[in-house]
Amino acid sequence: MKQIRILLAAIFTLALALPASAGKVSLNQISSYLNSLTSASADFTQVNSDGSISTGKLFIKRPGRARFQYNNDKTLVLASANRVAVFDPKSNQPPEQYPLVKTPLNLILGRNIDLNRNGMVVGYTTDGPKTIVTAQDPQHPEYGNIQLVFTDGPVELRQWVITNQSGEKTTTILNNLQKGGNFATSMFSIDQALAQRR
């Protein structure tokens, strides 16, 4: 457990090693930035609720699409067609599927993101160079929330922490985030991934 804490401290330090002069990023700036991420890719490190760590590659194609390719065990998570599907290579069962709207991930994959919307932001603070925004669906706070960490100069999304309906937290740390990219829609197709794994 001590080794995990040391590793996590190192990951967070590297991910957020930035000038201390950055200021608080406004909600308008953050909303504009998220809306500008029509497509993006990044390497990611994921810290799961049980303390285990996974790594992989993330692809985003807004609105509504994301692909998490995991290095550790070839797990695949797809968000597409208003669904989220989790493909577990160790299981012989079909992927677990959830409505995207019932996950906090929907808050950053939506068509038009407006963090000034009444009741959406439930936390807005700074910690050194970081601006931290916690958002939820104001109509359905029971779906959980997403805590987003940004830096300024220019604005960049560095990590998020999703708290699900059960209160479990999953942290995703982004590295080498690249805006843009012409990703085929098929990369995000749950039905195509199902066909390939039969």
C-alpha positions in Angstrom: 0.0 0.0 0.0 2.9 2.4 0.8 4.3 1.7 -2.7 1.0 2.6 -4.3 0.8 5.9 -2.3 4.4 6.8 -3.4 3.6 5.9 -7.1 0.4 8.0 -7.0 2.3 11.0 -5.5 4.8 10.7 -8.3 2.1 10.5 -11.0 0.2 13.5 -9.7 3.4 15.5 -9.3 4.5 14.8 -12.9 1.0 15.4 -14.3 0.7 18.8 -12.6 4.3 20.1 -12.8 3.5 23.6 -13.9 4.4 27.2 -13.2 2.9 28.5 -10.0 2.0 31.8 -11.6 -1.2 30.5 -13.3 -4.4 32.0 -12.2 -8.0 30.8 -11.6 -9.6 29.8 -14.9 -13.2 31.2 -15.3 -16.1 29.0 -15.9 -16.7 30.7 -19.2 -13.1 29.9 -20.3 -13.5 26.3 -19.2 -16.9 25.9 -21.0 -15.4 27.4 -24.2 -12.3 25.1 -23.9 -14.4 22.0 -23.4 -16.7 22.9 -26.3 -13.6 23.4 -28.5 -12.5 19.8 -27.9 -14.4 18.4 -30.8 -11.7 15.7 -31.0 -8.7 14.9 -28.9 -6.4 12.1 -27.8 -4.3 11.5 -24.7 -2.4 8.9 -22.8 -4.0 8.3 -19.5 -3.3 6.8 -16.1 -6.4 5.6 -14.2 -6.5 5.1 -10.5 -9.4 2.8 -9.7 -11.5 2.8 -6.5 -9.7 -0.3 -5.2 -6.3 1.4 -5.6 -5.3 -0.5 -8.7 -3.7 1.4 -11.6 -4.3 1.1 -15.3 -2.9 2.9 -18.3 -4.0 3.4 -21.9 -5.0 5.7 -24.7 -8.0 7.9 -24.8 -9.8 9.2 -27.9 -12.6 11.8 -27.8 -15.0 12.8 -30.6 -17.6 15.1 -29.3 -20.5 15.1 -29.0 -21.0 11.9 -27.2 -18.1 9.7 -28.2 -15.1 8.4 -26.3 -12.8 5.4 -26.5 -10.6 4.2 -23.6 -8.1 1.5 -24.8 -6.4 -0.1 -21.8 -2.8 -1.4 -22.0 -2.9 -3.7 -19.0 -5.4 -6.3 -20.1 -7.0 -5.1 -23.4 -10.1 -3.8 -21.7 -12.1 -1.4 -23.9 -14.6 1.2 -22.8 -16.7 2.9 -25.5 -19.1 5.8 -25.2 -21.3 6.1 -28.3 -24.9 6.3 -29.4 -25.9 7.5 -25.9 -24.5 4.4 -24.3 -21.3 3.4 -22.4 -20.1 -0.2 -22.9 -17.3 -1.9 -20.9 -15.7 -4.8 -22.8 -13.9 -7.1 -20.3 -11.5 -9.5 -22.1 -11.6 -11.9 -19.2 -15.4 -12.3 -19.4 -17.4 -14.5 -21.7 -20.4 -12.3 -21.1 -21.6 -9.4 -23.3 -20.2 -6.0 -22.3 -21.8 -4.2 -19.5 -23.8 -1.2 -20.9 -25.2 1.9 -19.3 -27.0 5.0 -20.6 -24.4 7.7 -21.1 -26.7 10.3 -19.6 -26.6 8.4 -16.3 -22.8 8.8 -16.0 -20.8 11.9 -15.1 -18.8 11.4 -18.3 -21.8 12.8 -20.1 -21.1 16.2 -18.7 -17.9 16.6 -20.8 -19.1 14.8 -23.9 -22.3 16.8 -24.3 -23.0 18.9 -27.4 -23.1 22.2 -25.6 -21.3 22.5 -22.3 -22.3 25.5 -20.1 -20.8 25.3 -16.6 -22.7 28.5 -15.7 -26.0 26.5 -15.9 -27.9 26.7 -12.6 -26.9 23.9 -10.3 -24.4 22.3 -12.5 -21.2 23.4 -10.7 -21.1 22.3 -7.0 -17.4 23.0 -6.4 -15.1 25.7 -7.9 -11.7 26.2 -6.2 -8.0 26.6 -6.9 -5.0 24.7 -5.6 -1.8 26.4 -6.6 -1.7 26.4 -10.5 -4.8 24.2 -10.7 -8.4 25.2 -11.1 -10.8 22.5 -9.8 -14.4 22.3 -10.9 -16.9 19.7 -9.6 -20.0 19.3 -11.8 -23.1 17.2 -11.8 -26.4 16.9 -13.7 -28.6 19.4 -11.8 -31.7 17.4 -12.6 -30.1 14.1 -11.4 -27.4 14.6 -8.8 -27.9 11.0 -7.9 -26.0 10.1 -11.1 -22.7 11.2 -9.4 -20.3 14.0 -10.3 -17.1 14.7 -12.1 -14.3 16.8 -10.7 -12.2 18.4 -13.4 -8.7 19.8 -13.0 -7.5 22.5 -15.3 -4.4 24.6 -15.7 -4.0 28.0 -17.4 -1.8 29.5 -20.0 -3.3 28.1 -22.2 -6.3 26.3 -20.6 -5.8 22.6 -20.5 -7.7 19.7 -18.9 -5.2 17.7 -16.8 -7.3 15.1 -15.0 -10.8 14.2 -13.7 -12.2 12.3 -10.8 -15.6 10.5 -11.4 -17.7 9.7 -8.4 -20.4 7.2 -9.4 -23.8 6.6 -8.0 -22.3 4.2 -5.4 -19.8 6.8 -4.2 -16.8 5.0 -5.8 -14.1 7.3 -7.2 -12.1 6.8 -10.3 -9.2 9.2 -11.2 -8.1 9.7 -14.8 -4.8 11.6 -15.3 -4.2 12.8 -18.8 -0.7 13.1 -20.4 0.2 14.4 -23.9 -3.3 15.7 -24.6 -3.5 16.6 -28.3 -6.5 18.6 -29.6 -7.8 17.6 -33.0 -7.5 14.4 -34.9 -9.6 12.8 -37.7 -11.0 9.7 -35.9 -13.3 7.4 -37.8 -16.7 7.0 -36.3 -16.2 3.2 -36.3 -13.6 3.6 -33.6 -16.4 4.4 -31.2 -19.0 1.9 -32.5 -20.2 -0.4 -29.7 -22.0 -2.6 -32.3 -18.8 -3.0 -34.4 -16.8 -3.8 -31.3 -19.4 -6.4 -30.4 -19.2 -8.0 -33.9 -15.3 -8.1 -33.8 -15.3 -9.9 -30.4 -17.8 -12.6 -31.4 
